[in-house]
């Protein structure tokens, strides 16, 4: 365990402790940090802009989960079947996950360009990134396009482990395909839904590269998220102490969300769905 513990301590625990320390300082990135007590925290909880940013972040998290989960689940169940050309199509669907996040964001930024991209062909909807709802929709589409394949793979693996005897018994009882999906497939995928949702929600809280390269937080501040606000405060305004306070809040929120999901989903009490088979 020593190598893993050292790796975690050096690349996770130590930076986290350092960020918490910096949140109580004033530092411009040069020279020594100056301790300022809880000034950054008082400023943070009274900053209306941060509250707006948190609202935008939560909106992206909720909409991202609500759109990606059903699509990934349906694609995963389909990919676990025996359809013709299933393997080839599944491989094509998986390709976006192999691409760099930066490359994907830049590609769609060019495609959504109102003058030279494909969006220029769509008439009144050409300036997609020029409006708040359009920019948020673009972020949801791009992140979904990239990460749905990963969750599809989780559901595909889980669906393949569902005992065939359950479907055979349901078929003998006259159950339709929809009834089999509702009463067999979905209950058997409960554990996977919780696991996928946890990864998806916590990941959505940390979206940064896509927003930086696709919308740059615009139009205005319509697509500012907590990680992007942290970047702006730290690397553009050189308020590293205040940025560290924002980063600490992000860590606390992400950890709390994970614990809440684990607590109320019954994750710690889960048992294999194959027991008794």
N, C-alpha and C positions, 0 to 999 in steps of 0.2 A: 504493500500500500504506500510505501514511502515515495516512489516517483510520482504517483498520482496526487498525493497530499502536497508535495512540494510544488507541483505544477499548479494546483488549485490555489495554494497559498500565495504564490508569486504573481499569478495572472488574474486572480479574482479577489481573494481576501485582502491582500495588501493594497491594491488600488482602491477598493471600497473604503477601507479605513482612511486612506489618504484623502479621498473625496469628502468624507464626513468631516475630517479635520479642516480641509480648505473651506468648507461651508461656514466656518466660524472666523474666516479671515477676509481681508481685502487684498487682492493680488491681481496685478495686471499681466502676469506671465514673465516679468523680469524683476530680478531682485528677490528679496525675502518677503514672504507673506506676513501681513500685519494682523494680529488678532483683533477682531472687532466685536467679540461676543456674539449675541444673538441678533445683531443688526440685519444680517442678510435674511434671517428667518422672519423677523418682524416685517421687513419689506416684502418678502415673498407672500405672506398671508394677507397683505393689504394691497397687492398688485392685481388690479382688475383684468389686466391683459393676460396674466397667467391663468386666471379663472376661465377666460374665453378660450385659451389654448387647451386647457384641460377638457372643456366641453367639446371642442373639435376632436380631440384625441378619443374621447369616449364614444363620440358619434361614429368615428371610423371603426372603432373596435366592434361596436354593436352591429353596424351595417356589414362589416367585413365577415363577421361570424354568421350573420343571417343569410348572406348570399353564398359564401363559400361552402358552408356545411352541407346543405342539401345537394348542391351540384357535385361536390366531391363524393358524397355518399352514393348517389345514383350512378355516377361514373365508376366508382369502385365496385359496386354490386354487378354492374354490367360487365366490367372487365374480368370479373371472376367466373363468368359464364363460359359457354362453349360456342359462341357465335363465330360465324365465318369471318376471317381476317381480324379477329379480336386481338391477337398478339401484335399485329402490325399497327393497328390503330392505337392500342395502348402505348406502344413505344413512341408514336408520334405525339400523343397527349402528354407524355412525360418529358419531352424535350425542353420546354420552357424552364424546368427546374434545373437543368444543366447549364443554363446561361448565367452570366454575371448580372447581378441586380443593377449595377451601373449601366451595363450595356443595354439592358431591357428598358430602363428609364430613358436613356438617350434616344433609343430607337422610337419609342412611343412619343417622345417630345417632338421628334421630327415628323412623325405621322400625324400628330395633332396640330401641326403648324397651320395657321389659318391662311397662309399665302402659298406655301410650297408643298404641304403635306397632303395626305389623302383626305383630311378633314376639309380641305378647300373645295372638295367636290360635293359636299353635303348641304349646300345652300345656306339657309338661315342658321344651321347648327355648326357652322364651320369654326367659330371661335370658341371651341370647347374649353380651353384653359383660361379664357378671358372672363369667366363668371365663377362665382363661388360654388354654386351647385355643380356646374360643369367640371370644375377642377377636382372637387371631391369625388364626383362620379368617375373621373379619369383615374384617380388614385385607386379607387376600389376595383376598377376594371383591370388595371395593370398588376396590382398585387394579387388579385384573384387569378389572373392568367398565369402568373409565375408560381404561386404556391398551391393552387388546387391540385396539381399533379401529385404533390407529396402526400396530401391527405387522401387522395384517391388511392394511392398505393397502400396506405394503412387499411382502408376499407376493403380493398381487394384481397389483401392477405387475410383479414378477419373473415370475410365472406367465404373464402375457400375452406376455412376450418369449420364451417357450419355442417354438422352431420347430414348427409344426403337422405338418411332414413326419415328425417323430419319432413322433408318435402314429399317423399314417397308416400308417407302416411297421410299427409294433407291431400295429396292428389287422389288417393283412394277414397277419401271422404268427400271429394267433389269440390275442394277449395280452388278458387280462381287464382290467377297469378298475383293479382293485387292483394287478395286475402293472405296468400303465402308470404308476400313481402311484409304485410302489416303485422301478422301474428307470429311469424317465424324469424324473418330476416332482421327486422328492426329490434326486437327484444334481444336477439343474439349479438347484435352489434352495439349494445348499450355501453359496454366497457370501452370500446373503440371510439364511440362518439365522445365520451368524457375525456379520453386521452387526447384525441384530436382537437377538441374544443379548448383544452388547457393550453396546448402548444400554440393554437391559432390566436387565442386572446392575448396571451403574454407576448407573442411575437408582434401582434398588432400595436401593442403599446410602445414598441421600439422602432417603428418605421422611421427611417431617416433618409437613406440614399435615394429612394424613389421620390420622396417629396423634394429633396434638394435639387435633383437633376430634372425632374418632370415639371414642377411648378415653382420651385424656389420659394415656397411659402405663399405664393400669390394665388389669385390677384389680391393685392394688399396683404393682409394677414389672414386671409380666408382659410388657408391650408397649413397654418402654423400648428404643429403638434408639440408635445412636451419635449421630445428629443431635439426637434428643430429649434425650439425656443432656447434650449440649453446651448446648442451650437451658436446661435446668434449672440447670446449674452457672453459666451466665453471667447469665441474666436473672431467675432466681428466687433463687439463692444469692449472686449478684453476685461470683462468683469468675471474673472474665474471663480471668485468666492461665491458670487451670486449664482453663477452657473452650476457650481458644485452643490448648492442648496437645492436647486431644481433637480439635479441628477439624483440626489439622495431621496427626494420625494418620489421620483420615478421608480427607484429600486423598492422603496417601501410599498408603493401601490401595486407593483407587479407581484411582489411576494405575497401581499395580502390577498390579491385576486386568486392566485394559485392556491393558497390555503383555504379560501372560502369554497372554491370549486371542489377541492379534495374533501372538505368537511361535509358539505351539504349534498354531494353526489354519492356519498357512501363508498368512495373510491377505496378507502382503507379496509373496508369489509367485503370487497368484491371477491367472488370465488369463480373458478373456471366455469364457463357455460357448457363445458364438455363433461362435467361430473355426472356420473350415473349412466353415461353412454356406453 
